[in-house]
Amino acid sequence: MGHDVIVVTGASSGFGRLSAEALALAGHTVYASMRDTQGRNASQVEGVDYFAKDNGVDLRTVEMDVQSQSSVDAAIEKVFNANGRIDAVVHNAGHMVFGPAEALRRNSWPNSTTSTW
């Protein structure tokens, strides 16, 4: 089996990060997407870079906020332009809604249960 180009959303930590690392170790080109790569997740980007170098794998980061269509479009365009294809997307990114469910207005639910894809 050849290598695939895979995008993993929500890969700054947890299952997303572990999935990205495991897929890279399996020989795939993996893009670990996360928000705010220049700010609060800069240390996560550094950790991904160290993991890739230490393990000799093709694991990269890409800025993506799945709640922003323009951010998703830019990230997907960047990955596609670099590789000519995207073979799989692991949509792991989550969205939190704080407060009791009964306090949410009906029109706020679609934003908490869907993504831009």
Summary of the structure (lengths in Angstrom):
residues: 117
radius of gyration: 15.3
end to end distance: 27.7
largest distance: 49.8
contacts: 322
relative contact order: 0.20
helix: 44%
strand: 15%
